[in-house]
Amino acid sequence: MYDRRAQPTWRPATRCASEFTVRGGELDDAIKAGTARVVEHLGKITGYATDVVFFAHAVAETNQGLKALIGAAPGFPGGGFLLPTRNGDLFRWCLETACAWFTR
């Protein structure tokens, strides 16, 4: 069994978003569905994800924040998720981590 919760070396906290965290359109829907997550670093919200799937989105101040959101995803249902390949650091991390996810 592989573990999709592989975390980056730098470990910002991720948690489920709530109506008291952040608000707006798609994010409200994700909060109601229970799929929204936020990433915190030094007590400040530095990113969020409506989910880590094909028809959702995630943003963060740093690649480390995005890695934390991807690593905290319980799974990647459907067609997986889109990742801009021009972000070489994040793309390489996903490829390296995917190998670990599928070889455990």
C-alpha positions as CSV (number, residue, x, y, z in Angstrom):
1,M,0.0,0.0,0.0
2,Y,1.3,3.4,-0.9
3,D,1.0,6.5,1.3
4,R,-0.1,9.6,-0.6
5,R,0.4,11.8,2.4
6,A,4.1,12.1,1.9
7,Q,5.2,15.5,3.3
8,P,8.0,17.7,2.3
9,T,11.0,18.2,4.5
10,W,9.7,21.7,5.6
11,R,6.4,20.9,7.2
12,P,3.8,23.6,7.3
13,A,0.6,22.7,9.0
14,T,-2.4,21.7,6.8
15,R,-5.9,21.5,8.1
16,C,-9.4,21.4,6.8
17,A,-10.8,24.9,5.9
18,S,-13.9,26.1,7.7
19,E,-16.4,28.9,7.1
20,F,-14.3,31.0,9.5
21,T,-11.1,30.5,7.5
22,V,-11.6,32.0,4.1
23,R,-14.6,32.6,1.9
24,G,-15.5,32.9,-1.7
25,G,-17.3,31.1,-4.6
26,E,-15.7,27.8,-5.3
27,L,-14.1,27.8,-1.9
28,D,-17.5,28.0,-0.2
29,D,-18.6,25.0,-2.1
30,A,-15.4,23.1,-1.2
31,I,-15.9,23.9,2.5
32,K,-19.4,22.6,2.4
33,A,-18.2,19.4,0.6
34,G,-15.4,19.0,3.2
35,T,-12.6,19.0,0.6
36,A,-11.1,22.4,1.2
37,R,-7.7,22.6,3.0
38,V,-5.5,25.4,4.1
39,V,-1.7,25.5,4.7
40,E,-0.4,27.6,7.6
41,H,3.2,28.7,8.3
42,L,4.1,30.6,11.4
43,G,0.4,31.1,12.3
44,K,-0.5,32.6,8.9
45,I,-2.6,31.0,6.1
46,T,-0.2,30.8,3.2
47,G,-2.2,28.7,0.8
48,Y,-5.4,26.8,0.2
49,A,-6.9,24.1,-2.0
50,T,-10.5,23.5,-2.9
51,D,-9.3,19.9,-3.5
52,V,-6.4,18.2,-5.3
53,V,-8.3,16.8,-8.3
54,F,-8.7,17.7,-12.0
55,F,-11.6,20.2,-11.6
56,A,-10.3,22.0,-8.5
57,H,-7.6,24.5,-7.7
58,A,-4.8,25.2,-5.2
59,V,-2.7,28.3,-4.6
60,A,0.1,28.9,-2.1
61,E,2.8,31.5,-1.5
62,T,5.6,29.0,-2.0
63,N,6.3,25.6,-3.6
64,Q,6.6,24.2,-0.1
65,G,3.0,25.2,0.6
66,L,1.8,23.5,-2.6
67,K,3.8,20.4,-1.7
68,A,2.1,20.4,1.7
69,L,-1.3,20.6,0.1
70,I,-0.6,17.9,-2.4
71,G,1.0,15.7,0.2
72,A,-2.0,16.1,2.6
73,A,-4.5,15.1,-0.1
74,P,-6.2,11.9,0.9
75,G,-6.1,10.7,-2.7
76,F,-6.3,11.8,-6.4
77,P,-9.6,10.4,-7.7
78,G,-10.6,10.6,-11.3
79,G,-8.1,11.9,-13.7
80,G,-5.6,13.1,-11.0
81,F,-4.7,16.8,-11.0
82,L,-3.2,19.4,-13.3
83,L,0.3,20.6,-12.5
84,P,2.1,23.3,-14.6
85,T,5.3,21.6,-15.9
86,R,7.0,25.0,-16.1
87,N,7.3,24.9,-12.3
88,G,10.3,22.5,-12.5
89,D,10.8,22.2,-8.7
90,L,7.2,21.2,-8.0
91,F,7.0,18.9,-11.1
92,R,10.3,17.1,-10.1
93,W,9.0,16.7,-6.5
94,C,5.8,15.2,-7.7
95,L,7.6,12.7,-9.9
96,E,10.0,11.8,-7.1
97,T,7.2,11.5,-4.6
98,A,4.9,9.6,-6.9
99,C,7.6,6.9,-7.1
100,A,7.6,6.7,-3.3
101,W,3.8,6.6,-3.2
102,F,3.5,3.7,-5.6
103,T,6.5,1.6,-4.3
104,R,5.3,1.4,-0.7
